């Protein structure tokens, strides 16, 4: 009887919210109406007019609807009583008051929409407003009649400065005859020309010196346009003169702190990050580059650049004030852990020096310890998991590499990083040690949205100093157990890899790719010079078998509804493939793919899906058996703002992992093109996100829809039709968005 009672309470609450949202309009004063729906539409099809974006010009919107359907915030507000008790005040703050239709704001919205269309070049545009009253509510429909767009004709320039006219002669303008007239195009030309001249030394030039004269031809839907560049005038009473071109004379540096006169950066570092040059014209772009490069230095707190004109000249003295941070910091971070229901705690202590060599180099030393109580293991001497790690990392805010010119280094924003880490894991079944060392570069070109990463060398030495007799007897030495994947991952292993990554993100579309390869240099060495083999026929280096594989990953996501909108429909596809060869027949555990979890197919918990149609037979080692060499994730997620800092989501996920080889211990896990569709798992669900701007707390509840681990005639194969909450539900908590 407990479950029906709980569901009845939920249904009662939902009914109260819906009833409140529907009945609130009846309490409005006589003659007033609640704005229910607002819609913007055009009288035809126009490539450059998006009604959803034009809706932003409407000054009044209806009450917020969760997932564009239910007015829950209004229902919460309606549940508040008339008095000012704490409960009622809280409900009003959490909820949303009814939006009362305002005829003045509706008329102003029409004017704003008309102006927006005219700014796009539809100079004869008209906007009609239709209202539909039903009981105490109003629906507002704004119909846009753009008409025909106007195009620029007879474009001319009037440059009232002879020196600037000569400078502009080779420049190709954005405006030209035949271009659709729009204020956006006019402003873009104005801004680009201003930047062009400011980069040529025109320190006091600003965009107000540029105006336009337009002549409308209604008969031919054309605009005769003249761009006017006015001469310099210091004030309203001064005479017109030529604009002055300024040159940089002296560049000096000083500490911006009132208590410290010493700049704690090497002179070469100051010069390297300064793009303004003595003897060269003033440049606004180089000024911004200087700010950007100083701003990315971890040792710098803030930068201020000022210019002083030398009297009676066109020379500028430049003063760069740099205030540095305190170099050393120590932080302590506790955390709680939960691994498949096993609770534990961890803590880390981090020391960081952000200016260790007086060049804003960052040195980080981190010590971490963790403990976890493991349940459900039998035949082992203890039930605890201990882990500790020591990591050192040194990051240089520049390329540290020979044979690259200083100019190439300045054109890129780069970091060079070297790291060393030792990790020790003591489990009841085994002890595992990992020693890692890496050298990598990260860089991107100035004013670009893409970035690159190159792992020059990444070394990992994995060794197993102790394996319990119980685990060895039950899994590793058991002749009836032919699990080659399991055995391979409990042997000492050396991984020497190189990798390259590319990332692009413009706020609406994101692409991330990565390619890495391991063991090729070692394989070439053994092919040339020979080498000894172990009992499995693998070549060894330092008496340890080395891994050899190639791996590639692509991750793509796109917001299908557009940038900056409250509602988003995001599509995501993730694909990865890795192939062991040469000295390896199995991928190292750290490089194998897994499916399920908060960032994959959310109807499954992490590492509980696949590979293929494989069904887990031993939950104690599924972290090994439920892994693969190929992964595919397909996600479609609708995101909407709910209220305050709460956002909601509805999602559909599909995907799985597969093996490229046919492993006996993973039946049904091998990839085939014929079985691709039938092997895809699918799930659906709802999510709640708490957005604190700096980070997002995410709660996702997923339900299985298609489970490939069961045969098609089994009811469990289609949980969408035959749902079972205890079997098909998965809950996920994570920080950050899934993609």
C-alpha positions as CSV (number, residue, x, y, z in Angstrom):
1,X,0.0,0.0,0.0
2,X,2.9,2.3,0.4
3,X,3.7,2.9,-3.2
4,X,0.1,3.9,-4.2
5,X,0.0,6.4,-1.3
6,X,3.3,8.0,-2.4
7,X,2.1,8.3,-6.0
8,X,-1.3,9.7,-4.9
9,X,0.5,12.4,-3.0
10,X,2.6,13.2,-6.0
11,X,-0.6,13.3,-8.2
12,X,-2.3,15.5,-5.6
13,X,0.6,18.0,-5.6
14,X,0.7,18.1,-9.4
15,X,-3.0,18.6,-9.6
16,X,-2.8,21.5,-7.1
17,X,-0.1,23.2,-9.1
18,X,-2.1,22.8,-12.4
19,X,-5.3,23.9,-10.8
20,X,-3.6,27.0,-9.3
21,X,-2.1,27.9,-12.6
22,X,-5.5,27.6,-14.3
23,X,-7.5,29.4,-11.6
24,X,-5.2,32.4,-10.9
25,X,-6.6,34.3,-13.9
26,X,-10.1,34.3,-12.2
27,X,-8.7,36.4,-9.3
28,X,-7.6,39.3,-11.6
29,X,-9.3,42.7,-11.3
30,X,-12.2,43.5,-13.6
31,X,-11.1,44.6,-17.1
32,X,-7.6,43.1,-16.9
33,X,-6.4,40.0,-18.7
34,X,-3.6,37.6,-18.1
35,X,-1.2,37.2,-21.1
36,X,-1.3,33.5,-22.0
37,X,0.6,33.0,-25.2
38,X,2.8,35.2,-27.4
39,X,3.6,34.2,-31.0
40,X,5.5,35.9,-33.7
41,X,5.1,34.8,-37.4
42,X,5.9,36.2,-40.8
43,X,3.5,36.4,-43.8
44,X,5.9,34.3,-45.9
45,X,9.3,32.6,-45.9
46,X,12.4,34.8,-45.4
47,X,15.9,33.3,-45.1
48,X,17.2,36.1,-42.9
49,X,14.2,36.4,-40.6
50,X,13.8,33.9,-37.7
51,X,10.5,34.4,-35.9
52,X,11.9,32.8,-32.7
53,X,14.7,35.3,-32.6
54,X,12.3,38.2,-33.5
55,X,10.3,37.2,-30.4
56,X,13.1,38.7,-28.3
57,X,11.8,42.2,-29.4
58,X,8.4,41.5,-27.8
59,X,8.4,43.3,-24.4
60,X,5.9,41.1,-22.7
61,X,6.0,37.3,-22.7
62,X,3.6,34.9,-21.1
63,X,4.3,33.1,-17.9
64,X,7.2,30.6,-18.1
65,X,6.2,27.1,-19.1
66,X,8.3,24.0,-18.1
67,X,9.3,22.2,-21.3
68,X,7.1,24.8,-23.2
69,X,4.0,23.1,-21.8
70,X,3.2,23.5,-18.1
71,X,3.1,26.7,-16.1
72,X,4.5,25.3,-12.9
73,X,6.1,28.6,-11.6
74,X,2.7,30.3,-11.9
75,X,1.1,27.4,-10.0
76,X,3.6,27.7,-7.2
77,X,2.8,31.5,-7.0
78,X,-0.9,30.7,-6.9
79,X,-0.5,28.4,-4.0
80,X,0.6,31.3,-1.8
81,X,-2.1,32.7,0.5
82,X,-3.1,36.4,0.9
83,X,-1.2,37.1,4.1
84,X,2.5,37.8,4.4
85,X,3.6,34.7,6.3
86,X,7.0,33.2,5.7
87,X,5.5,30.3,3.7
88,X,3.5,32.6,1.4
89,X,6.5,34.9,0.9
90,X,8.7,31.9,0.0
91,X,6.1,30.6,-2.5
92,X,5.8,34.0,-4.2
93,X,9.6,34.3,-4.5
94,X,9.9,30.8,-5.9
95,X,7.0,31.2,-8.2
96,X,6.1,33.7,-10.9
97,X,3.3,36.3,-10.7
98,X,0.8,36.3,-13.6
99,X,1.8,38.5,-16.5
100,X,-1.0,41.2,-17.0
101,X,-1.5,42.2,-20.6
102,X,-0.4,45.8,-21.2
103,X,-1.7,47.5,-24.4
104,X,1.1,50.2,-24.3
105,X,3.8,47.6,-24.1
106,X,2.1,45.6,-26.9
107,X,2.2,48.8,-29.1
108,X,5.8,49.4,-28.3
109,X,6.6,45.8,-29.2
110,X,5.1,46.4,-32.6
111,X,7.3,49.5,-33.0
112,X,10.4,47.6,-31.9
113,X,9.6,44.7,-34.3
114,X,9.1,47.2,-37.2
115,X,12.4,48.9,-36.4
116,X,14.2,45.6,-36.2
117,X,12.9,44.7,-39.7
118,X,13.9,48.0,-41.1
119,X,17.4,47.6,-39.6
120,X,17.6,44.3,-41.6
121,X,16.8,46.2,-44.8
122,X,13.1,45.8,-45.0
123,X,12.4,49.6,-45.0
124,X,8.7,49.2,-45.8
125,X,8.0,46.7,-43.1
126,X,4.8,46.7,-41.2
127,X,3.7,44.7,-38.0
128,X,0.1,43.7,-37.2
129,X,-1.1,42.7,-33.7
130,X,-4.0,40.3,-33.3
131,X,-5.4,39.5,-29.8
132,X,-7.7,36.6,-28.9
133,X,-9.6,37.0,-25.7
134,X,-10.9,33.9,-24.0
135,X,-12.4,34.3,-20.5
136,X,-9.7,36.1,-18.4
137,X,-6.8,35.4,-20.8
138,X,-5.3,36.9,-23.9
139,X,-3.2,35.4,-26.7
140,X,-1.1,37.9,-28.7
141,X,-0.1,37.2,-32.3
142,X,2.4,39.6,-34.0
143,X,2.4,39.2,-37.7
144,X,5.4,40.5,-39.6
145,X,4.9,42.0,-43.1
146,X,8.5,42.6,-44.1
147,X,7.8,43.4,-47.8
148,X,10.8,43.5,-50.2
149,X,14.3,44.1,-48.9
150,X,16.3,47.2,-50.1
151,X,19.7,46.9,-51.7
152,X,22.7,49.3,-51.8
153,X,23.0,51.2,-55.0
154,X,25.4,54.0,-56.1
155,X,27.7,53.4,-53.1
156,X,30.3,56.2,-52.7
157,X,32.7,57.5,-50.1
158,X,33.5,61.0,-49.0
159,X,36.9,60.9,-47.2
160,X,37.6,64.4,-45.9
161,X,41.2,63.6,-44.9
162,X,43.7,63.3,-47.8
163,X,46.2,61.2,-45.8
164,X,43.6,58.7,-44.7
165,X,42.2,58.6,-48.2
166,X,45.6,57.4,-49.5
167,X,45.8,54.8,-46.7
168,X,42.3,53.4,-47.5
169,X,42.9,53.2,-51.3
170,X,44.1,49.5,-51.3
171,X,41.5,48.5,-48.6
172,X,38.5,46.4,-49.7
173,X,35.4,47.7,-48.0
174,X,32.6,45.5,-46.7
175,X,29.9,47.7,-48.3
176,X,29.4,47.5,-52.1
177,X,26.6,47.9,-54.7
178,X,24.2,45.0,-54.7
179,X,24.6,44.2,-51.0
180,X,21.3,44.1,-49.0
181,X,21.0,47.2,-46.9
182,X,21.1,46.7,-43.2
183,X,22.3,48.6,-40.1
184,X,24.4,45.5,-39.2
185,X,26.4,45.9,-42.4
186,X,26.8,49.6,-41.9
187,X,28.0,49.1,-38.3
188,X,30.4,46.3,-39.3
189,X,32.1,48.6,-41.9
190,X,32.2,51.4,-39.4
191,X,33.9,49.2,-36.8
192,X,36.3,47.5,-39.2
193,X,37.4,50.9,-40.7
194,X,37.9,52.3,-37.2
195,X,40.1,49.4,-36.2
196,X,42.0,49.6,-39.4
197,X,42.9,53.3,-38.8
198,X,43.6,52.8,-35.1
199,X,46.1,50.1,-36.1
200,X,47.7,52.6,-38.5
201,X,48.6,54.9,-35.6
202,X,45.4,57.0,-35.4
203,X,45.3,57.0,-31.6
204,X,42.5,59.5,-31.3
205,X,40.3,58.2,-34.1
206,X,36.9,56.8,-33.1
207,X,33.8,55.6,-35.0
208,X,31.8,58.8,-34.4
209,X,34.0,60.3,-37.1
210,X,32.2,58.0,-39.6
211,X,28.6,58.7,-40.7
212,X,26.4,57.7,-43.5
213,X,24.1,59.6,-45.9
214,X,21.3,57.5,-47.4
215,X,18.8,58.1,-50.2
216,X,15.8,55.8,-50.4
217,X,14.4,54.8,-53.8
218,X,11.0,53.2,-53.0
219,X,10.3,52.4,-56.7
220,X,13.3,50.2,-57.2
221,X,13.8,49.2,-53.6
222,X,17.3,50.6,-53.5
223,X,19.3,52.9,-51.2
224,X,21.9,55.3,-52.5
225,X,24.6,55.3,-49.8
226,X,27.5,57.5,-49.1
227,X,30.0,56.9,-46.3
228,X,31.4,60.1,-44.9
229,X,34.7,60.2,-42.9
230,X,34.9,63.6,-41.2
231,X,38.1,65.6,-40.4
232,X,39.4,65.8,-36.9
233,X,37.9,68.5,-34.6
234,X,39.1,68.7,-31.0
235,X,35.9,70.4,-29.9
236,X,32.8,72.1,-31.3
237,X,34.6,75.4,-31.5
238,X,37.8,74.1,-33.1
239,X,38.6,74.1,-36.8
240,X,38.7,71.0,-38.9
241,X,42.2,69.5,-39.3
242,X,43.7,66.3,-40.6
243,X,43.7,63.4,-38.1
244,X,47.1,63.0,-36.4
245,X,49.1,59.7,-36.7
246,X,50.9,58.8,-33.5
247,X,54.0,56.8,-32.9
248,X,55.3,54.9,-29.9
249,X,58.4,56.4,-28.3
250,X,59.4,54.9,-25.0
251,X,57.9,51.8,-23.2
252,X,58.5,51.6,-19.5
253,X,57.3,49.1,-16.9
254,X,56.5,49.5,-13.2
255,X,54.8,47.6,-10.5
256,X,51.2,48.6,-10.0
257,X,51.3,47.8,-6.3
258,X,51.6,50.9,-4.0
259,X,53.7,48.8,-1.5
260,X,56.1,47.1,-3.9
261,X,58.2,48.8,-6.6
262,X,59.8,45.7,-7.9
263,X,58.3,43.8,-10.8
264,X,58.7,40.1,-10.1
265,X,59.0,39.1,-13.7
266,X,62.1,38.8,-15.9
267,X,62.6,41.7,-18.4
268,X,62.6,39.2,-21.3
269,X,59.2,38.0,-20.2
270,X,57.8,41.6,-20.0
271,X,59.1,42.3,-23.5
272,X,57.9,38.9,-24.9
273,X,54.3,39.7,-23.9
274,X,54.4,43.4,-25.1
275,X,53.2,43.8,-28.7
276,X,53.5,47.5,-28.9
277,X,56.9,48.4,-30.3
278,X,59.0,51.6,-29.9
279,X,59.4,53.4,-33.2
280,X,56.2,51.8,-34.6
281,X,52.8,53.4,-35.1
282,X,50.3,53.0,-32.3
283,X,48.0,50.0,-32.8
284,X,44.8,49.2,-31.0
285,X,45.1,45.5,-31.9
286,X,48.6,45.2,-30.5
287,X,47.4,47.0,-27.4
288,X,44.7,44.4,-26.9
289,X,47.2,41.6,-27.6
290,X,49.4,43.0,-24.9
291,X,46.5,43.0,-22.4
292,X,45.5,39.5,-23.4
293,X,49.0,38.0,-23.1
294,X,49.7,39.7,-19.7
295,X,46.2,38.6,-18.6
296,X,47.0,34.9,-19.2
297,X,50.1,34.9,-17.0
298,X,49.2,33.3,-13.7
299,X,51.7,35.5,-11.9
300,X,49.9,38.7,-13.0
301,X,47.0,40.1,-11.0
302,X,46.1,43.0,-13.3
303,X,47.6,45.1,-16.0
304,X,47.1,48.8,-16.9
305,X,48.5,50.5,-20.0
306,X,48.5,54.3,-20.3
307,X,49.8,56.7,-22.9
308,X,51.3,60.1,-22.4
309,X,51.6,62.4,-25.5
310,X,55.0,64.1,-25.7
311,X,54.2,67.9,-25.9
312,X,54.1,69.4,-29.4
313,X,54.7,66.0,-31.1
314,X,52.8,63.0,-32.2
315,X,54.9,60.7,-30.0
316,X,53.4,58.6,-27.2
317,X,55.2,57.4,-24.1
318,X,53.8,54.1,-23.0
319,X,53.7,53.0,-19.3
320,X,52.7,49.4,-18.5
321,X,51.8,48.8,-14.9
322,X,51.9,45.2,-13.9
323,X,50.8,44.0,-10.4
324,X,51.8,40.4,-9.6
325,X,50.0,37.9,-7.4
326,X,51.4,36.3,-4.3
327,X,53.5,33.5,-5.9
328,X,52.7,30.7,-3.4
329,X,49.4,29.2,-2.3
330,X,48.4,26.1,-0.4
331,X,44.9,24.6,-0.6
332,X,43.2,21.6,1.1
333,X,40.2,19.9,-0.6
334,X,38.2,17.2,1.1
335,X,35.7,15.1,-0.9
336,X,33.2,12.2,-0.4
337,X,33.3,9.2,-2.8
338,X,30.7,6.6,-3.8
339,X,31.8,3.8,-6.1
340,X,28.9,1.5,-6.9
341,X,27.5,2.0,-3.3
342,X,30.9,1.7,-1.6
343,X,31.3,4.8,0.5
344,X,34.6,6.5,1.2
345,X,36.4,9.8,1.7
346,X,39.4,11.5,0.1
347,X,41.4,14.6,0.6
348,X,44.1,16.4,-1.3
349,X,46.7,19.0,-0.3
350,X,48.1,21.2,-3.1
351,X,51.0,23.6,-3.1
352,X,51.3,26.0,-6.1
353,X,53.9,28.5,-7.1
354,X,52.8,30.7,-10.0
355,X,56.1,32.4,-10.6
356,X,58.8,29.9,-9.7
357,X,61.4,31.1,-12.3
358,X,60.2,34.7,-12.5
359,X,58.6,34.0,-15.8
360,X,55.1,33.1,-14.6
361,X,55.9,29.4,-14.7
362,X,53.5,27.5,-12.5
363,X,54.8,24.6,-10.3
364,X,52.1,22.4,-8.7
365,X,52.8,19.7,-6.1
366,X,49.8,17.7,-5.0
367,X,49.4,14.9,-2.5
368,X,46.1,13.0,-2.4
369,X,44.8,10.2,-0.2
370,X,41.6,8.2,-0.3
371,X,39.8,5.5,1.7
372,X,36.8,3.4,0.8
373,X,35.0,0.6,2.6
374,X,34.3,-2.2,0.2
375,X,31.2,-4.5,0.7
376,X,30.3,-7.8,-0.7
377,X,33.8,-9.4,-1.0
378,X,34.3,-12.9,0.4
379,X,37.5,-14.7,1.1
380,X,39.8,-11.7,1.5
381,X,41.8,-10.6,4.5
382,X,40.4,-7.1,4.6
383,X,37.6,-5.1,3.1
384,X,39.2,-1.7,2.6
385,X,40.6,0.3,-0.3
386,X,43.5,2.7,0.2
387,X,44.9,5.0,-2.4
388,X,47.5,7.8,-2.3
389,X,49.2,9.7,-5.1
390,X,51.9,12.3,-5.5
391,X,52.0,14.5,-8.5
392,X,54.3,17.3,-9.7
393,X,53.6,19.5,-12.6
394,X,55.5,22.4,-14.2
395,X,53.7,24.6,-16.7
396,X,55.5,27.3,-18.9
397,X,53.2,30.0,-20.5
398,X,55.1,29.8,-23.8
399,X,56.6,27.3,-26.2
400,X,59.7,25.6,-24.8
401,X,60.9,24.1,-28.1
402,X,63.9,24.8,-30.4
403,X,63.7,25.7,-34.0
404,X,60.6,27.9,-33.7
405,X,61.1,31.7,-34.3
406,X,60.2,34.2,-31.7
407,X,57.6,35.7,-34.0
408,X,55.9,32.3,-34.4
409,X,55.8,31.9,-30.6
410,X,54.2,35.4,-30.3
411,X,51.5,34.6,-32.8
412,X,50.3,31.7,-30.7
413,X,49.0,31.5,-27.1
414,X,50.8,28.5,-25.9
415,X,51.8,26.5,-22.8
416,X,54.4,23.8,-22.3
417,X,53.9,21.3,-19.6
418,X,55.9,18.5,-17.9
419,X,54.4,16.3,-15.2
420,X,55.4,13.4,-13.1
421,X,53.0,11.3,-10.9
422,X,53.1,8.2,-8.7
423,X,49.8,6.5,-7.8
424,X,49.4,3.6,-5.3
425,X,46.2,1.6,-5.0
426,X,45.7,-1.1,-2.3
427,X,42.6,-3.2,-2.8
428,X,41.6,-6.4,-1.0
429,X,42.2,-8.3,-4.3
430,X,45.5,-6.7,-5.4
431,X,47.9,-3.8,-5.1
432,X,48.5,-1.6,-8.1
433,X,51.2,1.0,-8.8
434,X,51.3,3.5,-11.7
435,X,54.3,5.7,-12.5
436,X,53.5,8.4,-15.2
437,X,55.6,11.1,-16.9
438,X,54.5,13.4,-19.7
439,X,55.6,16.3,-21.9
440,X,52.9,18.2,-23.9
441,X,52.1,21.4,-25.6
442,X,48.8,23.3,-25.8
443,X,48.3,26.3,-28.1
444,X,45.9,28.4,-30.2
445,X,46.3,31.2,-32.6
446,X,45.3,34.7,-31.5
447,X,41.6,35.6,-32.2
448,X,40.8,32.0,-33.2
449,X,38.2,29.7,-31.8
450,X,40.2,26.5,-32.3
451,X,43.0,25.1,-30.1
452,X,45.5,22.3,-30.4
453,X,47.3,19.8,-28.1
454,X,50.4,17.7,-28.8
455,X,51.5,15.0,-26.4
456,X,55.2,14.7,-27.3
457,X,55.8,11.9,-24.9
458,X,53.5,10.2,-22.4
459,X,55.0,7.3,-20.4
460,X,53.1,5.0,-18.0
461,X,54.6,2.1,-16.1
462,X,51.9,-0.1,-14.5
463,X,53.0,-2.8,-12.2
464,X,51.3,-5.2,-9.8
465,X,53.5,-5.9,-6.7
466,X,50.9,-8.1,-5.0
467,X,47.8,-10.1,-6.0
468,X,45.8,-12.0,-3.4
469,X,45.8,-15.8,-3.5
470,X,42.0,-15.8,-3.6
471,X,41.8,-13.5,-6.6
472,X,44.6,-15.3,-8.4
473,X,43.1,-18.7,-7.8
474,X,39.5,-17.7,-8.7
475,X,40.3,-15.6,-11.8
476,X,43.8,-15.6,-13.1
477,X,45.0,-19.2,-12.6
478,X,41.7,-20.9,-13.0
479,X,42.0,-23.2,-16.1
480,X,38.2,-23.0,-16.6
481,X,38.4,-19.2,-16.9
482,X,39.8,-18.2,-20.3
483,X,39.5,-14.5,-19.7
484,X,42.5,-13.1,-21.6
485,X,41.3,-9.5,-21.1
486,X,41.2,-10.0,-17.3
487,X,44.6,-11.6,-17.2
488,X,46.2,-9.0,-19.4
489,X,45.1,-6.2,-17.2
490,X,46.8,-7.7,-14.1
491,X,50.2,-8.0,-15.7
492,X,53.0,-5.4,-15.5
493,X,52.8,-3.1,-18.6
494,X,54.8,-0.2,-20.1
495,X,52.9,2.4,-22.3
496,X,54.8,4.9,-24.4
497,X,52.4,7.0,-26.4
498,X,52.2,10.2,-28.5
499,X,49.0,12.1,-29.3
500,X,47.5,15.0,-31.0
501,X,44.2,16.8,-30.3
502,X,42.1,19.5,-31.9
503,X,39.2,21.5,-30.4
504,X,36.8,24.0,-31.9
505,X,34.0,25.8,-30.0
506,X,32.0,28.8,-31.2
507,X,29.3,28.6,-28.4
508,X,26.8,26.9,-30.7
509,X,28.9,24.2,-32.3
510,X,31.7,22.2,-30.6
511,X,34.1,19.7,-32.0
512,X,36.8,17.8,-30.2
513,X,39.1,15.2,-31.8
514,X,42.1,13.2,-30.5
515,X,44.5,10.7,-32.1
516,X,47.1,8.8,-30.2
517,X,49.4,5.9,-30.9
518,X,51.6,3.8,-28.5
519,X,54.5,1.4,-28.9
520,X,55.5,2.3,-32.5
521,X,59.0,3.7,-31.6
522,X,59.6,0.7,-29.3
523,X,58.3,-1.7,-32.0
524,X,60.7,-0.1,-34.5
525,X,63.6,-0.4,-32.1
526,X,62.9,-4.1,-31.5
527,X,62.5,-4.7,-35.2
528,X,66.0,-3.2,-35.9
529,X,67.9,-4.3,-32.8
530,X,65.9,-7.3,-31.7
531,X,64.8,-8.1,-28.2
532,X,63.7,-10.7,-25.8
533,X,60.1,-12.0,-25.4
534,X,58.0,-13.0,-22.5
535,X,56.0,-16.3,-22.2
536,X,53.1,-14.7,-24.1
537,X,55.3,-13.9,-27.1
538,X,55.5,-10.1,-26.4
539,X,58.6,-8.1,-26.8
540,X,59.9,-6.5,-23.6
541,X,61.7,-3.2,-22.7
542,X,63.3,-3.0,-19.3
543,X,62.1,-6.6,-18.9
544,X,58.4,-5.4,-19.2
545,X,56.0,-6.0,-22.1
546,X,55.0,-2.8,-23.8
547,X,51.6,-1.9,-25.3
548,X,51.1,-1.2,-29.0
549,X,47.8,0.4,-30.3
550,X,46.3,3.3,-32.2
551,X,43.3,5.2,-31.0
552,X,41.0,8.0,-32.4
553,X,38.1,9.9,-30.9
554,X,35.6,12.4,-32.3
555,X,33.1,14.3,-30.1
556,X,30.6,16.7,-31.9
557,X,27.7,18.7,-30.4
558,X,25.5,21.4,-31.8
559,X,22.7,23.6,-30.5
560,X,20.0,23.2,-33.1
561,X,17.8,26.2,-31.8
562,X,20.5,28.9,-32.0
563,X,22.8,30.9,-29.8
564,X,21.7,32.7,-26.6
565,X,18.2,31.4,-26.5
566,X,16.4,30.3,-23.3
567,X,15.4,27.0,-24.8
568,X,18.1,24.8,-26.5
569,X,17.9,21.5,-28.5
570,X,21.4,20.0,-28.4
571,X,22.5,17.1,-30.6
572,X,25.6,15.2,-29.7
573,X,27.5,12.3,-31.3
574,X,30.6,10.7,-29.8
575,X,32.7,8.1,-31.6
576,X,35.8,6.4,-30.6
577,X,37.8,3.4,-31.9
578,X,41.0,1.8,-30.7
579,X,42.9,-1.1,-32.2
580,X,45.6,-3.2,-30.5
581,X,48.2,-4.7,-32.8
582,X,51.9,-5.8,-33.0
583,X,52.9,-6.4,-29.4
584,X,49.3,-6.3,-28.1
585,X,46.1,-8.3,-28.7
586,X,44.2,-6.5,-25.9
587,X,43.9,-2.7,-25.2
588,X,45.3,-1.6,-21.8
589,X,42.4,-1.1,-19.3
590,X,42.9,2.7,-19.1
591,X,42.4,2.9,-22.9
592,X,39.3,0.7,-23.3
593,X,35.9,2.3,-23.7
594,X,32.9,1.9,-21.4
595,X,29.3,2.9,-21.8
596,X,26.5,4.1,-19.5
597,X,26.7,6.8,-16.8
598,X,26.1,10.5,-16.6
599,X,27.7,11.4,-19.9
600,X,26.7,8.4,-22.1
601,X,23.5,6.3,-22.3
602,X,21.8,7.5,-19.1
603,X,19.4,4.6,-18.7
604,X,22.4,2.5,-17.5
605,X,24.8,3.1,-14.6
606,X,28.5,3.7,-15.4
607,X,30.2,0.6,-17.0
608,X,27.0,-1.5,-17.0
609,X,26.2,-1.5,-20.8
610,X,27.7,-3.7,-23.5
611,X,29.8,-4.6,-25.2
612,X,27.2,-5.3,-27.9
613,X,24.7,-7.9,-26.7
614,X,27.0,-9.1,-23.9
615,X,25.2,-9.7,-20.6
616,X,27.2,-9.4,-17.4
617,X,27.7,-12.8,-15.7
618,X,30.0,-11.8,-12.8
619,X,29.3,-8.3,-11.3
620,X,32.6,-8.4,-9.4
621,X,34.7,-8.1,-12.6
622,X,32.3,-6.2,-14.9
623,X,34.6,-3.2,-14.8
624,X,36.9,-5.4,-17.0
625,X,34.4,-7.4,-19.0
626,X,32.0,-4.5,-19.8
627,X,34.7,-2.6,-21.8
628,X,35.4,-2.4,-25.5
629,X,37.5,-1.2,-28.4
630,X,34.8,0.9,-30.2
631,X,32.2,3.3,-28.8
632,X,29.2,5.2,-30.2
633,X,27.1,7.7,-28.3
634,X,24.0,9.5,-29.8
635,X,22.2,12.1,-27.7
636,X,19.4,14.6,-28.2
637,X,18.7,16.9,-25.2
638,X,16.1,19.6,-24.9
639,X,17.1,22.2,-22.2
640,X,14.9,24.9,-20.8
641,X,15.0,27.4,-17.9
642,X,12.6,26.7,-15.1
643,X,13.0,29.4,-12.4
644,X,15.7,31.0,-10.3
645,X,18.8,29.0,-10.9
646,X,17.0,25.8,-11.9
647,X,17.1,24.5,-15.4
648,X,15.4,21.3,-16.8
649,X,16.2,18.9,-19.5
650,X,14.5,16.0,-21.4
651,X,16.8,13.6,-23.2
652,X,16.9,10.6,-25.5
653,X,20.2,8.6,-25.6
654,X,21.4,5.8,-27.8
655,X,24.7,4.0,-28.1
656,X,26.9,1.1,-27.0
657,X,30.4,-0.2,-27.0
658,X,31.9,-3.2,-29.0
659,X,35.1,-5.2,-29.3
660,X,36.9,-5.4,-32.6
661,X,38.1,-8.9,-31.9
662,X,36.0,-11.9,-30.9
663,X,36.9,-12.5,-27.3
664,X,35.5,-15.7,-25.8
665,X,34.9,-14.1,-22.5
666,X,32.6,-11.4,-24.1
667,X,30.1,-13.3,-26.2
668,X,28.0,-11.1,-28.4
669,X,30.4,-8.2,-27.9
670,X,32.1,-8.1,-31.4
671,X,31.1,-5.3,-33.8
672,X,29.5,-6.1,-37.1
673,X,27.9,-3.7,-39.5
674,X,24.9,-6.0,-39.8
675,X,24.3,-6.0,-36.0
676,X,24.9,-2.3,-35.5
677,X,21.2,-1.3,-35.3
678,X,20.1,-4.2,-33.2
679,X,23.0,-3.7,-30.8
680,X,22.1,-0.1,-30.1
681,X,20.8,0.6,-26.6
682,X,18.4,3.4,-26.1
683,X,17.1,5.3,-23.1
684,X,15.1,8.4,-22.2
685,X,14.7,10.6,-19.1
686,X,14.5,14.0,-17.4
687,X,17.1,16.1,-15.8
688,X,17.4,18.9,-13.3
689,X,20.3,21.3,-13.3
690,X,21.3,23.9,-10.7
691,X,23.3,26.6,-12.4
692,X,25.6,28.6,-10.2
693,X,27.3,30.3,-13.2
694,X,30.8,29.1,-12.2
695,X,29.6,25.5,-12.1
696,X,26.5,23.4,-12.7
697,X,25.1,20.6,-10.5
698,X,23.3,18.1,-12.6
699,X,20.8,15.4,-11.6
700,X,19.6,13.1,-14.4
701,X,17.0,10.3,-14.1
702,X,17.1,7.8,-17.0
703,X,15.0,4.8,-18.0
704,X,15.9,2.1,-20.4
705,X,14.0,2.0,-23.7
706,X,15.8,-0.8,-25.6
707,X,18.1,-3.2,-24.0
708,X,20.3,-5.2,-26.4
709,X,21.5,-7.6,-23.7
710,X,18.1,-9.4,-24.0
711,X,16.7,-11.2,-27.0
712,X,14.1,-9.4,-29.1
713,X,11.3,-11.7,-28.0
714,X,12.1,-11.1,-24.3
715,X,10.0,-8.4,-22.6
716,X,13.1,-7.0,-21.1
717,X,14.4,-6.1,-24.6
718,X,11.8,-3.4,-24.9
719,X,11.6,-1.7,-21.4
720,X,9.8,1.2,-23.2
721,X,6.8,-1.1,-23.7
722,X,7.3,-3.2,-20.6
723,X,8.9,-0.9,-18.0
724,X,10.1,-2.2,-14.6
725,X,11.4,0.6,-12.4
726,X,13.7,-1.5,-10.2
727,X,15.4,-3.0,-13.4
728,X,15.3,-0.1,-15.8
729,X,15.9,3.1,-13.8
730,X,19.3,4.8,-13.3
731,X,20.0,8.0,-11.4
732,X,23.1,10.2,-12.0
733,X,24.7,13.1,-10.2
734,X,27.4,15.0,-11.9
735,X,29.1,18.4,-12.1
736,X,29.0,20.2,-15.4
737,X,26.9,19.6,-18.6
738,X,27.0,16.2,-20.3
739,X,28.2,17.6,-23.6
